[in-house]
Amino acid sequence: SRQARAVQAQATSVRTAIDAKEWATVTEGLPSLLSVSRALETSTQGLEWRLLTSVPVLGSSASAVSDMAASLNDVAAAADPLAPFAQGLLAGELRTDSGAIDVELVAKVAPLLVRLSTSMNGAVERLHGIDPATLRPEVARPLTDLRDQLADVAPGVAAASDAAGRVPALLGADGGRTWLVLQQNPAEARGSGGLVDGYAVLTADRGRITVTSTGTRSDLAKASIPTDAASADTELLWGRRLDDWNTFNASANFSLTAQLAAAGLASQGAPVSGVIGVDPVVLAAMLTATGPVTVDGVTVDASNVESYLTADVYRRYDDDAQRNEASTALMAAVLRKFLASSWDAASLIDTMQEPVRQGRVHVWSAEA
């Protein structure tokens, strides 16, 4: 029908604009998409259409059109309140005039993203329940196209929703937070992700994030880790490995690793609010968003950071302390550039999806 073609054209236009990162077009297109999808859903709720769904052969296709219209209308209705924020959020305009990340803005959109994610997942599930083989070709193809497009976008929206819900607190929306970032190197296996090469301490206060200190594993190892955070059973299982910065993360339980690391920092007079674990794949995602950094005369970008940290530093430096210093310097450079950049949030979400899915990003908060 004319209305169905209008909905398909408008949905394609919005998706094309998203792919092209034309955020102004996305903002302008969402209200139009909602308007035409509502019109289509209304037309499929009338008596004539309901009778059509009972007709042999044609009935399944008519029902499928109704389901498509309802699904798209639900998604468009959930997306429409985000239109005023879309350009700023997706185009990287997330900072206040002072340079801090606008945590108030992120907090405003968090529940809207939850609603959109829920609507998208519901629409995908609804459309997956329809067998295209039972439909007329002119209905089957639009249905599979819509289903596949929503399924393609839904994980990114879910990731954005989860991030927006966590970010304000993580960035000190209600007061200062201090974070220990552990760089884990999978070249030397440990349960939580790899041997800790080095660390950085970040302070976050109302969206302003600063790297306050960095250091190597050798710096941490000046004092043993208090093992009070470990249960008796855990101490029995891992023994003295838990108080040694070389082996304290032998367990795959990052919560235990983080609590031990926090206890170790606190015993050295540097308490932290939480612990974040990253590895070379996570740094690669960050470099995708920011572009390359140069450390010790070597330019490192998303394409070579993994090989640099897991192989090159071992060839370049014979001494373990030098390797740790080089690895820590790289992590610090990546963090500082990332925190100073006005990165494209949509692209960052795209690049971070896979590391998050693979369990390479670990976050533990003492206040959770």
Salt bridges, closest charged atoms under 4 A:
ASP19 OD1 - ARG15 NE 3.11
ASP67 OD1 - ARG126 NH2 3.29
GLU138 OE2 - ARG136 NE 2.69
ASP148 OD1 - ARG147 NE 3.29
ASP152 OD2 - ARG15 NH2 2.66
ASP162 OD1 - ARG166 NE 3.08
ASP205 OD1 - ARG206 NH1 2.85
ASP219 OD1 - LYS222 NZ 4.00
ASP243 OD2 - ARG240 NH1 3.43
ASP279 OD2 - ARG360 NH1 2.71
ASP296 OD2 - ARG316 NH2 3.95
ASP312 OD1 - ARG315 NH2 2.44
ASP320 OD2 - ARG217 NH2 2.91
ASP320 OD1 - ARG323 NH2 3.39
ASP344 OD2 - LYS21 NZ 3.47
GLU354 OE2 - ARG357 NH2 2.47
GLU367 OE2 - ARG177 NE 3.57
